[in-house]
Amino acid sequence: MAEDSIRVYLSKEKKVRFKAACVLQDRDMSDVVNELIDQWLEQNETPPQQQKNR
């Protein structure tokens, strides 16, 4: 699958904390962000059938 990029703005403190937490868990920051976006989409995307009933 082709990949694309997005730009996200965080405070310097939040970026440092996020990077440190990823390093401690030996995780890639992009992998963690992708997982978090997947979780958010699962909770916030409305299935097409439900949209029609509104």
N, C-alpha and C positions, 0 to 999 in steps of 0.2 A: 504494500500500500504506500502511495506517495505521501510524504509528510510535508507539512507547512508549518509556519511559525506564527506566533502572536507575541505582542509586547505587553507586559504587565508591569504596572508601576506599583512599587511597594516602598515603604519607608526603609531607610538603610538598616535600622535596627531589626525590622521584620525579615529583611533579606538575609542578614547575618544569622539570625536565629534559625531560619528555615534551612539555610545551607549547612549550619552546624548540626542540626537534627538529622539531615540527610546523610552527612558524613558519618555520624555516630552509628547510623543504621546501615552504612555501606550501600546507600541508595542514590540513584541519579535523580537530581531535582526534576528533570523533565518527566521521568517515569512517575514520580509522586504526583506532580501536577496533572498528568494525564489520568491517573487513577481518581483523583479528586474531581476532575471535570466529568468523568464517566459516572461517578456517584451522583453528582449534582444533576446531570442530565436524566438519570433514572428517576430521580425524585421530582423533577420539574417539567419534563416533557409530557405533554398530554397525548395519549394515543389518539390517532385520527378518528376512531369510532366515538370516543367521548366528546370530541370537539363538535361533532355533528349534532349531538343531543342537547347542546346548550342553547 
